[in-house]
C-alpha cells in the first residue's frame, strides 16, 4: 500500500530527505510525497519540484491521513515543532535508506526517526523518537540515543555509549566506548570524546574538552 507523506522543513536536510524517500521508492514503492510544510516559506511555492503546502497551522488543519517526517537538523527546534503538531490524522514513520545496514530485530528505533545512506548499526542499539542519524555514521553495540538527537555525517560512536535527548554530534565527531553524554549537548565537528559529560555543555577539540 502506498501512503501519502509530507516533509516538515524545506531546507537542505528536508530536500535530502525527499531524495531519501525517492530512493526508498526505487527499491520498494511505499510513499507518495505530497510536498513540504514550512513556516518560513510562502504557500504554493515550489522546492525541488514539490509544493509548499503551508506551515504548522495548515498542517494541523490537514484532514486526510498522512505520514509526516520532520526533517529539521537542529534537535531543539525539531522537538519544538513536533510539540506544536496536534492533528490526529498524522503519523510518523521510521525512514531507513536502502543502503543503511540495520538489523531491526536486533535494534530498537523509535517513531519519526531517519536513518540515512550508508549508516551502520550493529546490535543491541536503542534509538529514541525523532532521531536523525546522518550519512555514513556508525553505531557500535548497545549504543543508546535519546529522543531528538542529531548525529551528523561521518560520526563514529563506539559500544556502550549513551547520548541524552536533543544532543547534536557535529560532522566527523567520535566517541570512545562506555561514555555517557547528557541532554542538549553540542559536540563540535571532528571532536574526539574520551570522557563523559553532563547536560547542556559544548565539547570541542581532540581530545574533546568542555568550553
Order of alpha helices (4+ residues) and beta strands (2+ residues): beta-alpha-beta-beta-beta-alpha-beta-alpha-beta-beta-beta-beta-beta-beta-beta-beta-beta-beta-beta-beta-beta-beta-beta-beta-beta-beta-beta
